């Protein structure tokens, strides 16, 4: 009898519904894609089928010069967005003046301002085979990336966004 009661208790404990909350793994393509420079801002994004991590940085943050120190800018709801879609999303979706109706956005997470929630940018020269400078490689990472969607909050202590190259 004790075994049956123990089995029933275990089934009840382990069968609880924890809701439909999926924790994003942030496993995106390595490539950092971008749209053309518009209004002195770069729209940079990483894709993974039906999800995207988008950041918007200005020309004062992405400079065509080697940085002697790490450039940091605060994370906010206007410069970091994570979205999931109902279907595969393409690069062109983010570069349209008016985004298409499809795929539809299923969830929209925005960056949260905080004292230590920052985007870090380290810039080095990008050279060709002859060691000639052809541009600048900007390595972008997050410290204390906090995202919220109104009901839930996600925190990533340290997350590499990737490399973005501006060519001369």
C-alpha atoms as a printed R data frame, in Angstrom:
    type eleno elety resid chain resno      x      y       z
1   ATOM     1    CA   UNK     A     1  0.000  0.000   0.000
2   ATOM     2    CA   UNK     A     2  2.856  2.374   0.857
3   ATOM     3    CA   UNK     A     3  4.371  1.740  -2.571
4   ATOM     4    CA   UNK     A     4  1.108  2.616  -4.334
5   ATOM     5    CA   UNK     A     5  0.691  5.826  -2.327
6   ATOM     6    CA   UNK     A     6  4.338  6.738  -2.970
7   ATOM     7    CA   UNK     A     7  3.854  6.106  -6.686
8   ATOM     8    CA   UNK     A     8  0.728  8.285  -6.794
9   ATOM     9    CA   UNK     A     9  2.503 11.100  -4.899
10  ATOM    10    CA   UNK     A    10  5.476 10.917  -7.301
11  ATOM    11    CA   UNK     A    11  3.185 11.027 -10.344
12  ATOM    12    CA   UNK     A    12  1.352 14.053  -8.940
13  ATOM    13    CA   UNK     A    13  4.576 15.880  -8.083
14  ATOM    14    CA   UNK     A    14  6.286 15.276 -11.414
15  ATOM    15    CA   UNK     A    15  3.249 15.836 -13.607
16  ATOM    16    CA   UNK     A    16  2.738 19.479 -12.663
17  ATOM    17    CA   UNK     A    17  2.372 21.825 -15.624
18  ATOM    18    CA   UNK     A    18  5.016 24.527 -15.594
19  ATOM    19    CA   UNK     A    19  3.221 26.495 -18.311
20  ATOM    20    CA   UNK     A    20  4.308 27.196 -21.858
21  ATOM    21    CA   UNK     A    21  7.424 29.119 -20.923
22  ATOM    22    CA   UNK     A    22 10.343 28.066 -23.102
23  ATOM    23    CA   UNK     A    23 13.755 29.420 -22.206
24  ATOM    24    CA   UNK     A    24 15.479 30.521 -25.407
25  ATOM    25    CA   UNK     A    25 18.813 28.829 -25.977
26  ATOM    26    CA   UNK     A    26 20.163 31.731 -28.049
27  ATOM    27    CA   UNK     A    27 21.669 29.356 -30.590
28  ATOM    28    CA   UNK     A    28 21.847 31.609 -33.619
29  ATOM    29    CA   UNK     A    29 23.812 31.475 -36.846
30  ATOM    30    CA   UNK     A    30 27.336 32.751 -36.302
31  ATOM    31    CA   UNK     A    31 26.861 35.419 -38.945
32  ATOM    32    CA   UNK     A    32 25.911 38.896 -37.809
33  ATOM    33    CA   UNK     A    33 23.673 40.285 -40.542
34  ATOM    34    CA   UNK     A    34 22.954 43.936 -41.069
35  ATOM    35    CA   UNK     A    35 20.868 46.367 -43.032
36  ATOM    36    CA   UNK     A    36 22.265 49.390 -44.822
37  ATOM    37    CA   UNK     A    37 23.223 52.311 -42.624
38  ATOM    38    CA   UNK     A    38 20.051 54.324 -42.068
39  ATOM    39    CA   UNK     A    39 19.612 57.491 -40.010
40  ATOM    40    CA   UNK     A    40 23.158 57.010 -38.638
41  ATOM    41    CA   UNK     A    41 22.165 53.628 -37.176
42  ATOM    42    CA   UNK     A    42 23.076 50.030 -37.904
43  ATOM    43    CA   UNK     A    43 20.405 47.362 -37.497
44  ATOM    44    CA   UNK     A    44 22.338 44.193 -36.660
45  ATOM    45    CA   UNK     A    45 20.701 40.811 -36.181
46  ATOM    46    CA   UNK     A    46 21.296 37.106 -35.790
47  ATOM    47    CA   UNK     A    47 18.794 34.534 -37.010
48  ATOM    48    CA   UNK     A    48 17.840 30.970 -36.171
49  ATOM    49    CA   UNK     A    49 14.887 29.723 -38.216
50  ATOM    50    CA   UNK     A    50 11.940 31.413 -36.517
51  ATOM    51    CA   UNK     A    51 13.746 33.621 -33.995
52  ATOM    52    CA   UNK     A    52 15.954 36.693 -34.105
53  ATOM    53    CA   UNK     A    53 18.144 38.743 -31.793
54  ATOM    54    CA   UNK     A    54 18.288 42.354 -32.978
55  ATOM    55    CA   UNK     A    55 20.428 45.249 -31.807
56  ATOM    56    CA   UNK     A    56 20.542 48.815 -33.049
57  ATOM    57    CA   UNK     A    57 23.777 50.759 -32.724
58  ATOM    58    CA   UNK     A    58 24.679 54.241 -33.923
59  ATOM    59    CA   UNK     A    59 27.714 55.472 -35.827
60  ATOM    60    CA   UNK     A    60 28.968 56.993 -32.560
61  ATOM    61    CA   UNK     A    61 29.046 53.466 -31.089
62  ATOM    62    CA   UNK     A    62 30.360 51.660 -34.203
63  ATOM    63    CA   UNK     A    63 33.413 53.739 -35.109
64  ATOM    64    CA   UNK     A    64 35.860 53.105 -37.920
65  ATOM    65    CA   UNK     A    65 38.884 53.354 -35.671
66  ATOM    66    CA   UNK     A    66 40.706 50.971 -33.376
67  ATOM    67    CA   UNK     A    67 39.373 51.203 -29.842
68  ATOM    68    CA   UNK     A    68 41.981 51.571 -27.131
69  ATOM    69    CA   UNK     A    69 39.325 50.774 -24.532
70  ATOM    70    CA   UNK     A    70 36.106 48.810 -24.676
71  ATOM    71    CA   UNK     A    71 33.178 50.964 -25.805
72  ATOM    72    CA   UNK     A    72 30.053 50.303 -23.744
73  ATOM    73    CA   UNK     A    73 26.511 51.440 -24.240
74  ATOM    74    CA   UNK     A    74 23.537 50.761 -21.957
75  ATOM    75    CA   UNK     A    75 21.028 48.097 -22.976
76  ATOM    76    CA   UNK     A    76 17.505 49.443 -23.395
77  ATOM    77    CA   UNK     A    77 14.158 48.501 -24.906
78  ATOM    78    CA   UNK     A    78 15.025 50.569 -27.976
79  ATOM    79    CA   UNK     A    79 18.369 48.924 -28.835
80  ATOM    80    CA   UNK     A    80 17.969 45.206 -27.987
81  ATOM    81    CA   UNK     A    81 15.035 43.016 -29.063
82  ATOM    82    CA   UNK     A    82 14.551 39.257 -29.148
83  ATOM    83    CA   UNK     A    83 11.626 37.976 -31.254
84  ATOM    84    CA   UNK     A    84 10.088 34.650 -32.102
85  ATOM    85    CA   UNK     A    85  8.011 34.227 -35.247
86  ATOM    86    CA   UNK     A    86  5.340 31.810 -36.460
87  ATOM    87    CA   UNK     A    87  7.520 30.810 -39.412
88  ATOM    88    CA   UNK     A    88 11.062 31.080 -40.749
89  ATOM    89    CA   UNK     A    89 12.242 34.685 -40.900
90  ATOM    90    CA   UNK     A    90 14.625 35.999 -43.564
91  ATOM    91    CA   UNK     A    91 17.235 38.759 -43.514
92  ATOM    92    CA   UNK     A    92 15.100 40.989 -45.752
93  ATOM    93    CA   UNK     A    93 12.394 41.135 -43.067
94  ATOM    94    CA   UNK     A    94 14.503 43.512 -40.960
95  ATOM    95    CA   UNK     A    95 15.656 45.786 -43.759
96  ATOM    96    CA   UNK     A    96 12.250 46.791 -45.125
97  ATOM    97    CA   UNK     A    97 10.935 50.272 -44.348
98  ATOM    98    CA   UNK     A    98  7.621 48.611 -43.516
99  ATOM    99    CA   UNK     A    99  8.148 45.004 -42.380
100 ATOM   100    CA   UNK     A   100  5.985 42.415 -44.153
101 ATOM   101    CA   UNK     A   101  2.942 40.957 -42.405
102 ATOM   102    CA   UNK     A   102  4.383 37.452 -42.535
103 ATOM   103    CA   UNK     A   103  5.915 35.890 -40.613
104 ATOM   104    CA   UNK     A   104  3.956 37.104 -37.612
105 ATOM   105    CA   UNK     A   105  5.667 37.963 -34.334
106 ATOM   106    CA   UNK     A   106  4.753 35.430 -31.638
107 ATOM   107    CA   UNK     A   107  6.745 36.964 -28.786
108 ATOM   108    CA   UNK     A   108  8.651 40.196 -28.381
109 ATOM   109    CA   UNK     A   109 11.269 40.558 -25.647
110 ATOM   110    CA   UNK     A   110 12.972 43.918 -25.095
111 ATOM   111    CA   UNK     A   111 16.157 44.911 -23.329
112 ATOM   112    CA   UNK     A   112 15.993 46.161 -19.752
113 ATOM   113    CA   UNK     A   113 17.977 49.139 -18.514
114 ATOM   114    CA   UNK     A   114 20.276 48.417 -15.577
115 ATOM   115    CA   UNK     A   115 23.518 49.763 -14.121
116 ATOM   116    CA   UNK     A   116 25.538 46.807 -15.392
117 ATOM   117    CA   UNK     A   117 23.367 45.835 -18.396
118 ATOM   118    CA   UNK     A   118 25.586 46.886 -21.295
119 ATOM   119    CA   UNK     A   119 26.594 46.191 -24.860
120 ATOM   120    CA   UNK     A   120 30.388 46.089 -25.196
121 ATOM   121    CA   UNK     A   121 32.159 46.806 -28.458
122 ATOM   122    CA   UNK     A   122 35.841 46.171 -29.136
123 ATOM   123    CA   UNK     A   123 37.143 47.404 -32.505
124 ATOM   124    CA   UNK     A   124 40.249 46.205 -34.350
125 ATOM   125    CA   UNK     A   125 41.565 46.603 -37.870
126 ATOM   126    CA   UNK     A   126 40.427 44.105 -40.491
127 ATOM   127    CA   UNK     A   127 43.261 43.378 -42.933
128 ATOM   128    CA   UNK     A   128 43.524 41.483 -46.226
129 ATOM   129    CA   UNK     A   129 46.192 38.968 -47.313
130 ATOM   130    CA   UNK     A   130 48.685 41.783 -47.990
131 ATOM   131    CA   UNK     A   131 48.171 43.214 -44.488
132 ATOM   132    CA   UNK     A   132 46.340 46.247 -45.893
133 ATOM   133    CA   UNK     A   133 43.566 47.658 -43.703
134 ATOM   134    CA   UNK     A   134 40.264 47.032 -45.492
135 ATOM   135    CA   UNK     A   135 37.909 47.850 -42.622
136 ATOM   136    CA   UNK     A   136 37.227 47.424 -38.940
137 ATOM   137    CA   UNK     A   137 35.995 44.371 -37.059
138 ATOM   138    CA   UNK     A   138 33.655 45.192 -34.182
139 ATOM   139    CA   UNK     A   139 33.320 42.374 -31.637
140 ATOM   140    CA   UNK     A   140 30.001 42.872 -29.862
141 ATOM   141    CA   UNK     A   141 29.003 41.218 -26.599
142 ATOM   142    CA   UNK     A   142 26.463 41.663 -23.820
143 ATOM   143    CA   UNK     A   143 27.035 41.871 -20.097
144 ATOM   144    CA   UNK     A   144 23.979 41.154 -17.953
145 ATOM   145    CA   UNK     A   145 21.630 40.991 -20.926
146 ATOM   146    CA   UNK     A   146 18.187 41.220 -19.374
147 ATOM   147    CA   UNK     A   147 15.102 40.827 -21.551
148 ATOM   148    CA   UNK     A   148 11.448 41.039 -20.599
149 ATOM   149    CA   UNK     A   149  8.146 40.523 -22.371
150 ATOM   150    CA   UNK     A   150  5.757 41.910 -19.780
151 ATOM   151    CA   UNK     A   151  5.237 38.593 -17.974
152 ATOM   152    CA   UNK     A   152  8.672 37.014 -17.827
153 ATOM   153    CA   UNK     A   153 12.318 38.025 -17.537
154 ATOM   154    CA   UNK     A   154 15.405 36.368 -19.002
155 ATOM   155    CA   UNK     A   155 18.949 37.104 -17.840
156 ATOM   156    CA   UNK     A   156 22.138 36.133 -19.645
157 ATOM   157    CA   UNK     A   157 25.207 37.071 -17.600
158 ATOM   158    CA   UNK     A   158 27.533 37.160 -20.582
159 ATOM   159    CA   UNK     A   159 26.618 36.571 -24.209
160 ATOM   160    CA   UNK     A   160 28.727 37.045 -27.328
161 ATOM   161    CA   UNK     A   161 26.686 38.607 -30.122
162 ATOM   162    CA   UNK     A   162 29.419 38.301 -32.733
163 ATOM   163    CA   UNK     A   163 31.630 40.212 -35.148
164 ATOM   164    CA   UNK     A   164 30.414 42.960 -37.456
165 ATOM   165    CA   UNK     A   165 32.792 44.363 -40.088
166 ATOM   166    CA   UNK     A   166 32.572 47.819 -41.566
167 ATOM   167    CA   UNK     A   167 34.530 48.048 -44.796
168 ATOM   168    CA   UNK     A   168 36.375 51.133 -46.004
